[in-house]
Amino acid sequence: MNIDAELKIITDSLYHMYDYTLNNLKVALTYFLGRDNYDPNLKIDDDIINDFERDVESLCMQILLKERAYAGDLRAILGYLKLVEDIERIADQAYDIKNFADDIKKNDRDDKVEEINKMVDIVYSMVKEAFEALVRMDVKTADNIIKRDDIVDKMYLDIENALIELTEKKVITPYESIKLISVTKYLERIADQTTNISEWTIYIVNGFHKDKVVI
């Protein structure tokens, strides 16, 4: 099997992994934002994401050990090895968000700060567009995603302050405040990981990572 065929197997596995992750995130966020009650039957399968991660890492290492990758192929392999870590972390955060949503719904409270809804929309769109940018190797879209990370960082701080204020005024309980702040923090981390994916997509295309030439 030639290296092009091997790289296609890697990208196919990577894309399937990302697709499952995106779906898990959508399920978790829809559940979190929804007004429905706690659903003990709603499950998120994180194991399949972990299996994809191991497959991609193994395939990449097999090519590297053969020591026959040209610069462009080597750059892609190194980029994939970095990308797969961030995709797996997003899947972990989706799993955690679902569990925090369970805790909130079990206590019969699903009040939200309006800004959290907006943050969810921005973060999910970043993850979705980063997938599209990766598939198309679209540097412009990847760069636009990176720029949005600062918006999410500011939203996180604003929401944290708003939740503290609502807790002090006894509009929400300290318990719910902690859960909502935790979910918001997970969203902020997902934005960071999506930024990383976009940075590595740019690197695969042109060898630049955070404006520095790597290989």
C-alpha positions in Angstrom: 0.0 0.0 0.0 1.4 3.4 -1.0 1.6 6.3 1.4 -1.3 8.2 -0.3 -3.6 5.2 0.4 -2.4 5.0 4.0 -3.0 8.8 4.5 -6.5 8.4 3.1 -7.2 5.7 5.7 -6.0 8.0 8.4 -8.1 11.0 7.2 -11.2 8.8 6.8 -10.8 7.6 10.4 -10.1 11.2 11.6 -13.2 12.5 9.8 -15.4 9.7 11.2 -14.0 10.5 14.7 -14.8 14.2 14.3 -18.2 13.4 13.0 -19.1 11.3 16.0 -17.7 14.0 18.3 -19.7 16.7 16.6 -22.8 14.6 17.0 -22.1 13.8 20.7 -21.6 17.5 21.3 -24.9 18.4 19.6 -26.7 15.8 21.7 -25.2 17.1 24.9 -25.8 20.8 24.1 -29.4 20.2 22.9 -30.1 18.3 26.2 -28.5 21.0 28.3 -30.4 23.8 26.7 -33.7 21.9 26.4 -36.6 22.2 28.8 -37.2 18.5 29.0 -36.8 16.6 32.3 -33.9 14.4 33.3 -33.6 11.5 30.9 -31.8 8.5 32.3 -31.9 6.7 29.0 -29.9 9.4 27.1 -26.4 8.0 26.7 -23.3 9.4 25.0 -20.9 6.8 23.7 -17.4 8.1 24.4 -15.7 4.8 23.9 -16.0 4.9 20.1 -14.2 8.2 20.0 -11.3 6.7 22.1 -11.1 3.8 19.7 -10.8 6.2 16.7 -8.1 8.1 18.5 -6.0 5.0 19.1 -6.5 3.9 15.4 -5.4 7.3 14.0 -2.4 7.4 16.4 -1.4 3.8 15.5 -1.7 4.4 11.7 0.4 7.7 11.9 3.1 6.0 13.9 3.3 3.1 11.5 4.0 5.5 8.6 6.6 7.4 10.7 8.4 4.2 11.6 8.7 3.3 7.9 10.8 6.5 7.5 9.6 7.2 4.0 7.4 10.2 4.3 8.2 13.3 2.4 8.0 16.8 4.0 4.4 17.4 3.0 3.3 14.0 4.1 5.3 14.2 7.3 3.7 17.6 8.1 0.2 16.1 7.6 1.0 13.1 9.9 2.4 15.4 12.6 -0.7 17.6 12.3 -3.1 14.7 12.5 -1.3 13.4 15.7 -2.0 16.8 17.3 -5.5 17.2 15.9 -6.7 13.9 17.2 -5.8 14.8 20.8 -8.0 17.9 20.6 -10.9 16.1 19.0 -10.8 13.5 21.8 -10.8 16.3 24.4 -13.9 17.9 22.8 -15.6 14.5 23.0 -14.7 14.3 26.7 -16.2 17.8 27.3 -19.4 16.8 25.5 -19.7 13.8 27.8 -19.1 16.0 30.9 -21.6 18.7 29.8 -24.3 15.9 29.4 -23.5 14.7 33.0 -23.8 18.3 34.4 -27.1 18.7 32.6 -28.2 15.5 34.3 -27.4 17.0 37.7 -29.2 20.3 36.9 -32.3 18.5 35.6 -32.4 16.1 38.5 -32.8 19.1 40.8 -35.8 20.4 38.8 -33.9 23.5 37.7 -33.1 24.4 34.2 -32.9 28.2 34.4 -30.2 29.6 32.1 -28.5 32.9 31.7 -29.3 34.1 28.2 -25.6 34.6 27.4 -25.0 30.9 27.8 -27.3 30.1 24.9 -25.4 32.5 22.8 -22.1 31.0 23.9 -23.4 27.5 23.0 -24.3 28.7 19.5 -20.9 30.3 18.9 -18.9 27.3 20.2 -20.9 24.7 18.3 -20.6 26.7 15.1 -16.8 26.9 15.7 -16.5 23.1 16.1 -18.7 22.5 13.0 -16.8 25.0 10.8 -13.5 23.7 12.0 -14.5 20.2 10.8 -15.4 21.7 7.4 -12.1 23.6 7.3 -10.2 20.5 8.1 -11.9 18.5 5.3 -11.4 21.2 2.7 -8.0 22.3 4.2 -9.5 25.8 4.2 -7.0 28.2 5.7 -9.2 31.2 5.6 -12.1 29.6 7.5 -9.6 28.1 10.0 -8.1 31.6 10.6 -11.6 33.1 11.1 -12.3 30.4 13.8 -9.1 31.3 15.6 -10.2 34.9 15.8 -13.5 34.0 17.5 -11.8 32.4 20.4 -11.3 35.8 22.1 -15.1 36.4 21.9 -15.7 33.1 23.7 -13.2 34.0 26.4 -14.9 37.3 27.1 -18.3 35.6 27.2 -17.1 33.1 29.7 -15.9 35.9 32.1 -19.2 37.8 31.6 -21.3 34.7 32.3 -19.2 33.8 35.4 -19.7 37.3 36.8 -23.5 37.2 36.0 -23.9 33.8 37.7 -22.0 35.1 40.8 -24.4 38.0 41.0 -27.5 35.9 40.5 -26.2 33.6 43.3 -25.7 36.5 45.7 -29.2 37.8 44.9 -30.5 34.2 45.6 -32.1 34.1 42.1 -30.3 30.7 41.6 -28.8 28.4 44.2 -25.1 28.0 44.7 -25.4 24.4 43.5 -26.9 25.4 40.2 -24.4 28.3 39.8 -21.5 25.9 40.2 -23.0 23.5 37.6 -23.6 26.3 35.1 -20.2 27.8 35.6 -18.7 24.4 35.0 -20.6 23.9 31.8 -19.5 27.4 30.7 -15.9 26.5 31.4 -16.2 23.4 29.3 -17.6 25.5 26.5 -14.6 27.8 26.8 -12.2 24.8 26.7 -14.0 23.4 23.6 -13.4 26.8 21.9 -9.7 26.5 22.8 -9.5 23.0 21.5 -11.3 24.0 18.3 -8.8 26.9 17.9 -6.0 24.3 18.2 -7.6 22.2 15.5 -7.8 25.2 13.2 -4.1 26.1 13.9 -3.0 22.5 13.1 -5.2 22.6 9.9 -3.3 25.7 8.8 0.0 24.0 9.7 -0.8 21.0 7.5 -1.5 23.3 4.6 1.5 25.6 4.7 3.8 24.6 7.5 3.0 27.6 9.7 1.9 27.1 13.3 1.0 30.2 15.2 2.9 32.3 12.5 6.1 30.3 12.8 7.4 27.8 10.3 7.7 24.3 11.8 8.5 22.1 8.9 
